[in-house]
Amino acid sequence: MTQDELSLVFRSNEHGNAHAVETGGGSVWVGCCKSPSLLLNVSPSLDEVVPIRFDEGIGGLHDLAFDGQHLWVAHASGHLSRVDPATGAMESIRVKGSTGRPPFLYALHFDGQDLWAGTYTEPGRLFRIDRDTLACAETVLPVAPNHAVRALVATEEAVFVALYTVPGRVVVVDRQSGRQQTLELGDDNMLCTSAAFDGKRVWIGLDTRPATILCVDPATLDFDTVSFHTGSSCVRGLLFDGQSLWLGLYTEPGELIRFDPDTQDVERHVMPEELFNVRDLAADAGRVWAVTQNVRYQASGLYGLRISGRES
């Protein structure tokens, strides 16, 4: 491992399966899918890990989002939590949709204006959350079957809801009118896992071999795919750092791919052998961070790679 890399393996099974990573408030945040949920506040040097435990009944942490002030946490139990990074103080609400039952919250996204949450329900739902009052406005997604909403990303005009289903689908929800359009991706393993927006194009990661990403023109909704090297597999993390698109691969060992959206130049970064199966990505000013899920009942990990040309 070079000086540009940092890694941490959570040796204790107490941490459960790591499902999400986010940065904000001077920390790297790792979300662990347990009951109750567990949040780890990790220093950027990886030399300090502070656990934050949720109350009984708040479990199944699946996603994180930072809005510039607070860290938001989505739980399978239907709870949405708001955490103060400075103090660790939290407030949690149970989200109630039109069914009256707490929804399985899976995907969370802050787009600079609004906070969005997507669900694993029948059918899938999209919630727009008021960050001050915690009020939730619901949009039902009739074409999203059970266990479907996997990733969210927004442009100025629409929210792109990526579904983990066959046939592959992306639901595009107009932010103002609520009008829905569906991109039909086809039956050929087009299960969506992750999403990012580079200011021009929407990118969707797919659960395919070799690793493949979908490129969508948000104006026309025309789309194409880009595939990577033989042996690559399953894009489970996707982010845009302002210059490059980063892919996290669910492989052994884990792998990061740096991809230039304009030139389509590719750099590969293979992770240490003790870290495999990337589950999510985040970035700060100096590093891209990957959380690894490894295999069930084995310790998860955190890997940080310095973004070349920038200071950590």
N, C-alpha and C positions, 0 to 999 in steps of 0.2 A: 504494500500500500504506500502511495506517495504522500508527500506533505499536503497535497491538494485534497486528500481524502480524509474523512473522519468516519468512524463506525462505532456502533454500540449494539451489543447483543443483550437483550433482556433475559438473563439466565433463569429467572424465576417464572414458572408457569402461572404465578399469581397475576401476571400481566395479561394472560389470555391472548386471543388473536388480535393483533393490531390491525385496525381497519382504516384509519385515517391519519393524515398528518397535515398540520397547518402552521404558519408562522405569524407572529404578531406580538406586540407588547414586549419585544426583546427576548422572546422565547421561541423554542420549537415545541409544538404541542402534538402529542401522540394520543390518539383515541383507541381504547381497547374495548372490544366487544365482549362484555361480561354482564353478569347480573349480580349486584348493581353495576352500572357502567363505571369505567375507570379512565381518568384523564391524567396523562403524565406531562408535567411542566419540565421541559428539558432545556438546560442552558446551551447556547450555540456551540460551546466548547465540548459539550457532552460529558462534562465532569460532575454535573449535578442533576439529579432526577427527583422531582417532588411529586408524589401522587396526590391527586384530588379525587376523592370518592363521592359518588352520588348517593342519594338516599335509597333505601329499600323501595323496590317497585319501579325505579328508574333504571332500565337496563337495555342492553343490546345497542351500544353506541355504534353508529355507522358512518357519520360524517361530521366534519367541522368546517366552519367558515369564520373569518375574521373581518369585521366591518370597519376597522380603523380605531375602534374604541373597545369593543367587546368581542369575545370569542363566543360563537354560537355552536351548540351541540345538538345533533339530531339522534334520537333513540328509537329503537324498534318498539318500545313500550308506548309510543305515542307522545312522549314528552319532548319538549323543546327547552333547552337550557341556555341562559345567558350568563357568561362568566366574566368577571372583572379580572383582567390579567395581572393587575398590580396587587390585588389583595386575595384573589382566589374566591372571593364571595360570589355566590351564584343565586340565580332565581330560575325556577323551572315551572312550566305550565304544561298541562295535558291538552294537546290539540284535539279538538272535536270537529269532525267533518259532518256532512249532511246525514250520514248514517247513524250518528250518535255514538259510534264506537271509536276508541282511540286508534288512529291510523299508524301503521308501521312506517315510521319516517326513515327513509333510506338516503336520499340525496339532498345536499344543502349547497346553496350558492349565493354569494353576495356579489352584485354586479357594479358596485359603486353607488347605487341608488337604493335598490331594494334587496331584501332578503327573500329567497325562494326555497321551498322545501318540496320534494317529490316523494311519493309513497309507493310501497308494495301493498296495494289493496285491490279489490275487485269492484269496479275498474280502478286504474291508477288515478291519482289526484295531484294537483299542483296547488300549493298554498303560497300566497304572498303575505309576508309578515310585516306588520308595523313595528319597527324596532323600539319605539317608545312605549306604546301601549300593549304590545304583544298580541294585538288583534290579528286574526288570520282570515284572509279572504280566499275562498276555495274555488278552484276550477276543476270540474270533473272531466276526465279524458276517456271518452267512450271506447276509443280504439286501443287503449292500454290494458291488456289483460293482467291477471294476477301475477305478482312478482315481476313487474315490468319496469318501473321508473328507476333507472340506474344512474343517470348523470344529467346535470343541468348546466346550461350556459346561456348567457343573454347578450343580445346586441341592443342597440338603441331602440329598435322597433319591436323585437320579438324575443321570446324565451324558447330555446330549443331543448326539448325534452327527449333524451335518448333512452330508448326502451331495450331491455334485455329479453328479446322474444323472437320467435320464428313464426312468420316471416319478419325480417328486420324492419324496424320502423323508427322514425323520428317525428315527433309531433311538434309543430311550430305554432306557438300561441302568441297572437298579437297582443302587445302589452296594453294597448288602449282599448281596443274593441273586444278582446277575448276570443276573436275568431280563430279557429283551429284549422291547420292544414297538415296533412300527413305525407311524409316522404316514405314511399314503399321501397325498401332496399333489396327485397328479394329473399329467397329461401337459403341462399348459399352461405350459411354461417355468419350472417350479418348481425350478430348480437352485439349491442352497444354496451360499452363499459365505462367510458370516460369522455370528457368534452373540454374544449378550449376555444377561445376566440382571439385571433391575432390582430383585430382591427379591420381586417379585410375579409377573412374567411372564417367559417366555423369548421372546427376539426372534431371528429368523433373517433375515439379509439374502439377497435373491434376485438372480439374474442376469437381470433383466427390464428391459423398457422399457415404461412409465415405471418409475422406481425403486419397488420394493415390498419391504415387510418383512412377515414372518409373525409373528403374536402367538399364543403358545401358553400356555394355562392349565396349569401343571405338575401341578395336582391332578387335573384331569379329562382332560387332553390334548386338549381342544377347542381349535380354532385358527381364526383369521381373518386377513385381510390388510389392510394399510394401504398405499395407493399415493400417490405424490407428483406434482409438476407435470409437464406435458407437456415433453418434452425431457430429462427426467432419465433416468438409466440406470444399471443394474448397481451394486448396493450391494456394494462389495468390502471395506469396513471398517465395523465396527459396535462401539460400546462404550457403556457406561453409566458416567457420571462421578459417580454418587451423587445426581444431581438430574435430569439430562437424558440422553436417548439421542442419540448422534451417529452419523450416517451419512456414509461417504466414498464418493463416486460416481466411477465409472470413465468420466469424461467429459472433453471438451476445451473449455475448461480444466476442471481438477478442481473439485469442489464439495463443501462440507460442509453437512450439514443438521442443525440442532439441533431435536430433537423432544421435546415434553413427553409422557411416556407416559400421564399422567392427563388432561390437557386436550386433547392432540393439537395444541397450538400448534406452529407451524413457523417457524424462522428459517433463511434461506439465506445462505451465505457462499461467494461465487465466488472462486476462487483466482487468482493472477496467471497470465497467459497462458502463461508458460514452464513452468508446472507443470500436468500433466494426467495423467489415469488414476490415481486414488487406489488404492493396493494394500492399505493396512493403516492402522489407527489405534491410538494409545495416548494416555494422559493422565497428567499429574501434577497437583499442587495448583493450578497456575495456568494451564496450557494444554492444549489438545488438539493432538496431533501427527499429521500425515498424511504418509506416505511415498508418493511418486508414482513410478510405474513408467515413465511416458512411453511410448515405443515401443522395440521391441527395437533394441539397438545405439546408442541415444541415451541421454544422461545422465539419471539419475534425480534426484529432488529430495526435500527435506524442508520441510514447511510447519508453522508453529506459530501457533495462534490463541488469544489470551488468552480465557479463560473469564470472561465478564462477571460482575462482583460478587465476584471473587476476586483475591487477590494472586498474582503469579508468584513 
